[in-house]
Amino acid sequence: MMEEMIKINGYPTIDEIRENNGWPSDERFAKGPVAICECVQEIPCNPCEAACPRHAIAVGEPITNTPRVDNDSCTGCGMCIACCPGLAIFVIDKTYSETMATVSFPFEYLPLPEKGDKVKAVARDGSAVCEGEIVKILDPKRNDHTPVVTVAVPKAFADDVRSIMRPGVSGDEAGFEPFVPEGYIDDDVIVCRCEEVTAGEIRKAVREYEGDSLTGIKRRVRAGMGLCQGRTCGKLVTRIIQEELGKRADEVAQGTRRPPVRPVTFGELAGKDGGEDDGK
């Protein structure tokens, strides 16, 4: 198993993606648009599997398997893009023109770009790699506030481009750097994606219901009770408790870790014989 660079740098390498999710062949790219999953870590998540109308994405069991795309079945419709909680699915079309390809990706920033905008396309690490042009924006109600943006870029960059620089935002184009969040988290921001718990609900649990620990917040508003068991939202919940109570991070009691550390099926708990009585 290769070293997990996503844990070191915060984004996966193409080699990690190829190993964990697969990669379309040149022959498949030549046939038209195709989805690429870039979810390289074993987490309990499978909305993409149900979202595909052609059943071209497989997670299977256990639910912590990394998703794989059946490239022969995939039509590149893009239905899977907005449903991915990790924003880790993209559709690449290398047949857009003789010299240009398109990359479709989830974009949860404001302001949204507009069709025809000239933009800077960025790689997985956030660094600007080329110029691009917005050719499509889809934001139907079913996407649940996750617009899908399509940008046209030179074909040579299609394997690397995964987003764009935010319109109207200037700054360093060097790419990803560790970020310490600052400022107030608005009340309507969803902190716990699994249970859809907002920052405002967590603040209310602290102020009105005396939730002063991760376990206390979990019991009151279910933040941290979803599939990821707080691995995604735990630090933000801790931060909100700190702000409300004037505590340091090490003064906020963390949640109790209990096995299993990831979801398992009843069949796995029963064992290979299905839990049948062996007479012992």
LOTORLO-954140 format. One line per 4 residues: their letters; for each residue x, y, z of C-alpha. Coordinates in steps of 0.5 Angstrom, whole numbers. Layout:
residues N
A> X Y Z; ...
end
This chain:
residues 280
MMEE> 0 0 0; 3 7 -2; 4 12 3; -3 16 4
MIKI> -1 23 1; -8 26 3; -6 25 10; 0 29 9
NGYP> -2 34 4; -9 35 5; -11 32 -3; -10 26 -6
TIDE> -5 24 -12; -7 21 -18; -3 15 -16; -7 14 -10
IREN> -14 15 -14; -12 10 -19; -10 5 -14; -16 6 -10
NGWP> -22 8 -15; -19 6 -22; -18 11 -28; -21 11 -35
SDER> -17 9 -40; -15 13 -46; -20 9 -50; -26 11 -45
FAKG> -24 18 -45; -24 18 -53; -32 16 -53; -34 22 -49
PVAI> -35 24 -42; -34 20 -36; -34 20 -28; -28 20 -24
CECV> -29 19 -16; -23 21 -12; -25 19 -6; -19 15 -3
QEIP> -20 14 4; -24 8 7; -30 12 10; -37 10 11
CNPC> -41 13 5; -45 11 -1; -50 16 -4; -46 16 -10
EAAC> -48 9 -11; -55 10 -11; -55 17 -15; -53 13 -21
PRHA> -59 12 -26; -54 7 -29; -52 3 -23; -45 5 -26
IAVG> -42 7 -19; -40 1 -14; -39 1 -6; -42 -5 -4
EPIT> -40 -8 3; -37 -6 7; -40 1 6; -33 3 8
NTPR> -30 1 1; -28 6 -4; -32 7 -10; -31 5 -17
VDND> -34 7 -23; -36 2 -29; -33 6 -34; -37 2 -40
SCTG> -44 3 -36; -42 11 -34; -45 16 -39; -42 22 -36
CGMC> -49 25 -34; -46 28 -28; -52 26 -23; -47 23 -18
IACC> -43 30 -17; -47 34 -13; -49 28 -8; -42 27 -6
PGLA> -42 29 1; -34 30 0; -35 34 -6; -30 28 -9
IFVI> -33 26 -16; -32 30 -23; -34 29 -30; -29 29 -35
DKTY> -30 30 -43; -24 30 -47; -28 30 -53; -31 37 -52
SETM> -27 40 -58; -20 38 -62; -16 42 -57; -21 43 -51
ATVS> -24 39 -45; -29 40 -40; -29 39 -33; -35 39 -29
FPFE> -34 40 -21; -38 41 -15; -38 49 -13; -40 51 -6
YLPL> -38 58 -6; -41 65 -7; -41 69 -12; -42 63 -17
PEKG> -39 65 -24; -43 66 -30; -43 62 -37; -38 65 -41
DKVK> -33 68 -35; -26 67 -36; -23 64 -30; -17 61 -27
AVAR> -17 53 -27; -14 50 -21; -11 43 -19; -13 39 -13
DGSA> -8 43 -9; -11 49 -11; -6 52 -15; -7 56 -21
VCEG> -5 51 -27; -9 55 -33; -14 59 -36; -21 57 -37
EIVK> -28 59 -39; -34 57 -36; -39 53 -41; -45 51 -36
ILDP> -47 52 -29; -53 47 -26; -56 49 -20; -63 45 -20
KRND> -67 44 -13; -65 37 -13; -57 39 -12; -59 41 -5
HTPV> -55 48 -6; -49 44 -9; -48 48 -16; -44 44 -21
VTVA> -40 48 -25; -37 46 -32; -30 49 -35; -27 48 -41
VPKA> -19 48 -41; -14 46 -46; -14 38 -46; -7 37 -43
FADD> -10 40 -36; -16 36 -36; -13 30 -31; -11 36 -26
VRSI> -16 41 -26; -21 40 -21; -24 47 -19; -23 54 -21
MRPG> -21 60 -17; -27 64 -14; -30 70 -18; -28 76 -15
VSGD> -23 74 -10; -15 75 -11; -9 73 -7; -4 68 -7
EAGF> -4 63 -13; 1 58 -10; -4 53 -8; -6 49 -1
EPFV> -3 51 5; -6 49 12; -11 54 14; -13 56 21
PEGY> -21 58 21; -22 65 24; -28 69 25; -35 67 27
IDDD> -39 61 24; -46 64 22; -51 60 25; -54 57 18
VIVC> -48 54 17; -48 46 17; -43 44 22; -45 36 22
RCEE> -46 34 15; -48 27 17; -54 30 21; -55 36 18
VTAG> -54 40 25; -52 48 24; -48 52 28; -54 56 31
EIRK> -57 49 33; -50 48 37; -50 54 40; -57 54 43
AVRE> -55 47 46; -49 50 49; -53 57 52; -60 54 53
YEGD> -59 46 55; -52 47 58; -48 43 53; -41 44 55
SLTG> -37 38 51; -38 34 45; -42 28 48; -46 33 51
IKRR> -47 37 44; -48 30 41; -54 28 46; -58 34 45
VRAG> -57 36 38; -54 29 35; -48 33 32; -43 27 31
MGLC> -48 22 32; -48 20 24; -44 15 20; -37 19 21
QGRT> -38 19 28; -35 26 29; -29 25 25; -31 31 20
CGKL> -35 36 25; -31 34 32; -26 40 31; -32 45 29
VTRI> -36 43 35; -30 44 40; -29 51 37; -36 53 38
IQEE> -36 51 45; -29 54 46; -32 61 43; -39 60 47
LGKR> -36 58 54; -29 62 53; -25 55 54; -19 53 51
ADEV> -19 47 46; -16 42 51; -21 44 56; -27 42 52
AQGT> -28 34 54; -28 30 48; -33 25 46; -32 17 49
RRPP> -29 13 43; -33 6 43; -32 0 38; -33 -1 33
VRPV> -30 5 30; -33 5 24; -40 2 22; -41 -6 21
TFGE> -46 -10 19; -50 -15 23; -48 -21 18; -40 -19 20
LAGK> -42 -19 28; -45 -26 27; -39 -29 24; -38 -33 18
DGGE> -43 -38 20; -49 -33 21; -49 -34 28; -52 -41 28
DDGK> -52 -45 35; -46 -49 35; -49 -53 41; -43 -50 45
end
